[in-house]
């Protein structure tokens, strides 16, 4: 991520850092899709902390924060070849579409979008 974009995220408070005993162990960042719908653009938990509920806690914190700000629906996405889709479904997200990027030099597996009402 370019430094200018990172600075913007910090300034606009568009993310959270998960700490365990003052050590950063995960992060969640988001944008507003269509300028009105919170969209989780990154969820990461350090490999040594995965499978211990930290990702779920980050998502639940984000969901509660977005609900307290008056939002009623959330979006996220993941590539179809990644396991994250199963994680999101367990949290109540449902598939709502996707797209394929097949432009030479930018190819990637289909991006799956998931949605949840809060």
GROMACS elastic network, one bead per residue, 0.5 to 0.9 nm:
[ bonds ]
;  ai    aj funct       b0    kb
    1     4     6  0.83274   500
    1     5     6  0.65325   500
    1     6     6  0.65588   500
    2     5     6  0.53478   500
    2     6     6  0.63912   500
    2     7     6  0.87868   500
    3     7     6  0.61437   500
    3     8     6  0.85913   500
    4     7     6  0.51185   500
    4     8     6  0.62618   500
    4     9     6  0.87757   500
    5     9     6  0.62478   500
    5    10     6  0.87313   500
    6     9     6  0.50914   500
    6    10     6  0.63385   500
    6    11     6  0.86098   500
    7    10     6  0.51889   500
    7    11     6  0.60774   500
    7    12     6  0.85373   500
    8    11     6  0.50415   500
    8    12     6  0.59682   500
    8    13     6  0.82627   500
    8    14     6  0.84046   500
    9    12     6  0.52136   500
    9    13     6  0.57809   500
    9    14     6  0.50472   500
    9    15     6  0.68657   500
    9    29     6  0.79435   500
    9    30     6  0.84653   500
    9    31     6  0.86522   500
   10    14     6  0.65047   500
   10    15     6  0.73082   500
   11    14     6  0.79520   500
   12    15     6  0.86065   500
   13    16     6  0.78441   500
   13    29     6  0.89179   500
   14    28     6  0.85234   500
   14    29     6  0.57089   500
   14    30     6  0.55109   500
   14    31     6  0.66564   500
   15    27     6  0.71779   500
   15    28     6  0.53564   500
   15    30     6  0.60372   500
   15    31     6  0.88417   500
   15    62     6  0.84602   500
   16    26     6  0.83727   500
   16    27     6  0.55569   500
   16    28     6  0.53033   500
   16    29     6  0.64074   500
   16    58     6  0.78019   500
   16    62     6  0.81503   500
   17    24     6  0.65532   500
   17    25     6  0.76052   500
   17    26     6  0.58651   500
   17    28     6  0.66995   500
   17    29     6  0.87137   500
   17    58     6  0.86001   500
   18    22     6  0.88835   500
   18    23     6  0.81953   500
   18    24     6  0.57687   500
   18    25     6  0.56117   500
   18    27     6  0.57407   500
   18    28     6  0.82565   500
   18    45     6  0.83896   500
   18    54     6  0.79846   500
   18    58     6  0.72345   500
   19    22     6  0.52094   500
   19    23     6  0.50952   500
   19    25     6  0.55777   500
   19    26     6  0.71528   500
   19    27     6  0.89817   500
   20    23     6  0.51350   500
   20    24     6  0.64551   500
   20    25     6  0.63521   500
   21    24     6  0.84446   500
   24    27     6  0.80580   500
   24    46     6  0.84781   500
   25    44     6  0.84436   500
   25    45     6  0.58695   500
   25    46     6  0.52737   500
   25    47     6  0.87484   500
   25    48     6  0.84908   500
   25    49     6  0.69600   500
   25    54     6  0.85049   500
   26    43     6  0.75746   500
   26    44     6  0.53171   500
   26    46     6  0.57801   500
   26    49     6  0.84175   500
   26    54     6  0.76525   500
   26    55     6  0.77005   500
   26    58     6  0.81955   500
   27    42     6  0.75565   500
   27    43     6  0.58438   500
   27    44     6  0.53699   500
   27    45     6  0.65405   500
   27    46     6  0.89345   500
   27    55     6  0.86066   500
   27    58     6  0.75306   500
   28    40     6  0.71602   500
   28    41     6  0.76952   500
   28    42     6  0.54736   500
   28    44     6  0.65296   500
   28    45     6  0.87748   500
   28    55     6  0.87028   500
   28    58     6  0.67323   500
   28    59     6  0.77368   500
   28    62     6  0.80529   500
   29    39     6  0.86286   500
   29    40     6  0.60017   500
   29    41     6  0.58295   500
   29    42     6  0.53088   500
   29    43     6  0.67767   500
   30    38     6  0.65594   500
   30    39     6  0.53572   500
   30    42     6  0.68316   500
   30    43     6  0.89771   500
   30    76     6  0.88495   500
   31    35     6  0.80983   500
   31    37     6  0.80620   500
   31    38     6  0.58706   500
   31    39     6  0.53295   500
   31    40     6  0.66556   500
   31    41     6  0.67727   500
   32    36     6  0.54723   500
   32    39     6  0.57060   500
   32    40     6  0.86687   500
   33    36     6  0.60221   500
   33    38     6  0.60927   500
   33    39     6  0.57929   500
   33    75     6  0.80835   500
   34    37     6  0.63572   500
   34    38     6  0.89792   500
   35    38     6  0.82926   500
   36    71     6  0.82637   500
   37    71     6  0.71988   500
   37    72     6  0.83691   500
   37    73     6  0.67247   500
   37    74     6  0.62211   500
   37    75     6  0.72412   500
   38    66     6  0.73429   500
   38    71     6  0.76548   500
   38    73     6  0.74135   500
   38    74     6  0.52645   500
   38    75     6  0.62808   500
   38    76     6  0.84404   500
   39    74     6  0.59493   500
   39    76     6  0.52634   500
   39    77     6  0.82534   500
   40    43     6  0.72226   500
   40    59     6  0.88777   500
   40    62     6  0.88432   500
   40    74     6  0.78327   500
   40    75     6  0.63339   500
   40    77     6  0.74378   500
   41    75     6  0.89008   500
   41    76     6  0.65170   500
   41    77     6  0.72750   500
   41    78     6  0.89723   500
   42    76     6  0.84829   500
   42    77     6  0.88071   500
   43    55     6  0.72510   500
   43    58     6  0.80958   500
   43    59     6  0.82005   500
   44    47     6  0.87757   500
   44    55     6  0.73435   500
   45    48     6  0.81747   500
   45    49     6  0.63750   500
   45    50     6  0.59915   500
   45    54     6  0.69752   500
   45    55     6  0.62818   500
   46    49     6  0.54134   500
   46    50     6  0.64349   500
   47    50     6  0.53564   500
   47    51     6  0.88583   500
   48    51     6  0.87811   500
   49    52     6  0.61079   500
   49    53     6  0.84014   500
   49    54     6  0.71612   500
   50    53     6  0.72833   500
   50    54     6  0.69690   500
   50    55     6  0.74745   500
   51    54     6  0.75535   500
   51    55     6  0.81604   500
   52    55     6  0.80308   500
   52    56     6  0.88154   500
   53    56     6  0.52213   500
   53    57     6  0.62010   500
   53    58     6  0.87603   500
   54    57     6  0.50159   500
   54    58     6  0.62212   500
   54    59     6  0.86698   500
   55    58     6  0.51231   500
   55    59     6  0.62448   500
   55    60     6  0.85828   500
   55    87     6  0.89472   500
   56    59     6  0.51394   500
   56    60     6  0.60556   500
   56    61     6  0.85070   500
   56    87     6  0.84560   500
   56    88     6  0.89586   500
   56    91     6  0.76510   500
   57    60     6  0.50701   500
   57    61     6  0.60331   500
   57    62     6  0.85427   500
   58    61     6  0.51514   500
   58    62     6  0.61944   500
   58    63     6  0.85977   500
   59    62     6  0.50772   500
   59    63     6  0.60324   500
   59    64     6  0.85672   500
   59    91     6  0.84753   500
   60    63     6  0.50274   500
   60    64     6  0.61047   500
   60    65     6  0.84835   500
   60    91     6  0.87093   500
   61    64     6  0.52240   500
   61    65     6  0.61025   500
   61    66     6  0.85980   500
   62    65     6  0.50421   500
   62    66     6  0.60622   500
   62    67     6  0.84853   500
   63    66     6  0.51711   500
   63    67     6  0.60741   500
   63    68     6  0.85784   500
   63    74     6  0.77711   500
   63   118     6  0.71228   500
   64    67     6  0.50601   500
   64    68     6  0.60991   500
   64    69     6  0.86450   500
   64   118     6  0.83189   500
   65    68     6  0.51430   500
   65    69     6  0.64025   500
   65    70     6  0.89680   500
   66    69     6  0.50826   500
   66    70     6  0.65885   500
   66    71     6  0.55687   500
   66    72     6  0.79672   500
   66    73     6  0.86619   500
   66    74     6  0.82981   500
   66   118     6  0.84936   500
   67    70     6  0.51354   500
   67    71     6  0.50839   500
   67    72     6  0.63632   500
   67    73     6  0.83601   500
   67   118     6  0.64328   500
   68    71     6  0.74385   500
   71    74     6  0.78116   500
   71   118     6  0.75746   500
   72   116     6  0.85783   500
   72   117     6  0.57979   500
   72   118     6  0.50823   500
   73   115     6  0.71017   500
   73   116     6  0.55997   500
   73   118     6  0.54616   500
   74    93     6  0.86844   500
   74   114     6  0.83568   500
   74   115     6  0.56561   500
   74   116     6  0.52832   500
   74   117     6  0.64340   500
   74   118     6  0.72918   500
   75    93     6  0.82906   500
   75   113     6  0.69948   500
   75   114     6  0.56705   500
   75   116     6  0.65965   500
   76    88     6  0.84128   500
   76    93     6  0.85295   500
   76   112     6  0.84805   500
   76   113     6  0.58661   500
   76   114     6  0.53307   500
   76   115     6  0.65780   500
   76   116     6  0.88303   500
   77    84     6  0.87612   500
   77    85     6  0.78458   500
   77    88     6  0.89735   500
   77    98     6  0.84374   500
   77   111     6  0.65296   500
   77   112     6  0.53471   500
   77   114     6  0.57487   500
   77   115     6  0.86599   500
   78    81     6  0.83215   500
   78    82     6  0.67524   500
   78    83     6  0.85321   500
   78    84     6  0.65086   500
   78    85     6  0.63383   500
   78   110     6  0.85113   500
   78   111     6  0.56256   500
   78   112     6  0.53994   500
   78   113     6  0.67867   500
   78   114     6  0.83256   500
   79    82     6  0.55207   500
   79    83     6  0.85913   500
   79    84     6  0.82371   500
   79    85     6  0.79473   500
   79   108     6  0.80881   500
   79   109     6  0.59746   500
   79   110     6  0.56774   500
   79   112     6  0.57290   500
   79   113     6  0.87210   500
   80    83     6  0.78740   500
   80    84     6  0.86486   500
   80    85     6  0.72446   500
   80   109     6  0.64331   500
   80   110     6  0.57200   500
   80   111     6  0.61240   500
   80   112     6  0.59473   500
   81    84     6  0.89172   500
   81    85     6  0.88575   500
   81   109     6  0.67739   500
   81   110     6  0.80520   500
   82    85     6  0.67880   500
   82    86     6  0.87925   500
   83    86     6  0.58720   500
   83    87     6  0.71199   500
   84    88     6  0.62743   500
   84    89     6  0.86448   500
   85    88     6  0.52333   500
   85    89     6  0.62351   500
   85    90     6  0.87534   500
   85    93     6  0.88380   500
   85    95     6  0.86985   500
   85   112     6  0.79271   500
   85   114     6  0.81283   500
   86    89     6  0.51134   500
   86    90     6  0.62880   500
   86    91     6  0.88167   500
   87    90     6  0.52562   500
   87    91     6  0.66317   500
   87    93     6  0.89462   500
   88    91     6  0.50922   500
   88    92     6  0.66599   500
   88    93     6  0.54720   500
   88    94     6  0.78704   500
   88   114     6  0.76866   500
   89    92     6  0.51252   500
   89    94     6  0.59263   500
   89    95     6  0.81166   500
   89   114     6  0.81594   500
   90    93     6  0.72305   500
   91   116     6  0.88254   500
   92   115     6  0.84941   500
   92   116     6  0.64545   500
   92   117     6  0.86425   500
   93   114     6  0.56538   500
   93   115     6  0.51589   500
   93   117     6  0.81480   500
   94   113     6  0.83430   500
   94   114     6  0.51252   500
   94   115     6  0.54034   500
   94   116     6  0.65286   500
   95    98     6  0.84909   500
   95   112     6  0.70917   500
   95   113     6  0.59516   500
   95   115     6  0.64924   500
   96   112     6  0.77077   500
   96   113     6  0.55780   500
   96   114     6  0.53397   500
   96   115     6  0.62957   500
   97   111     6  0.84679   500
   97   112     6  0.60356   500
   97   113     6  0.53079   500
   97   114     6  0.73318   500
   98   110     6  0.65617   500
   98   111     6  0.52522   500
   98   113     6  0.53812   500
   98   114     6  0.87482   500
   99   109     6  0.88940   500
   99   110     6  0.55583   500
   99   111     6  0.54399   500
   99   112     6  0.69745   500
   99   113     6  0.85078   500
  100   107     6  0.80543   500
  100   108     6  0.71901   500
  100   109     6  0.65897   500
  100   111     6  0.63737   500
  101   104     6  0.88279   500
  101   106     6  0.67751   500
  101   107     6  0.52946   500
  101   108     6  0.59029   500
  101   109     6  0.74036   500
  101   110     6  0.70308   500
  101   111     6  0.82758   500
  102   105     6  0.83194   500
  102   106     6  0.66902   500
  102   108     6  0.69163   500
  102   109     6  0.86732   500
  103   106     6  0.54518   500
  103   107     6  0.57196   500
  104   107     6  0.60483   500
  108   111     6  0.80574   500
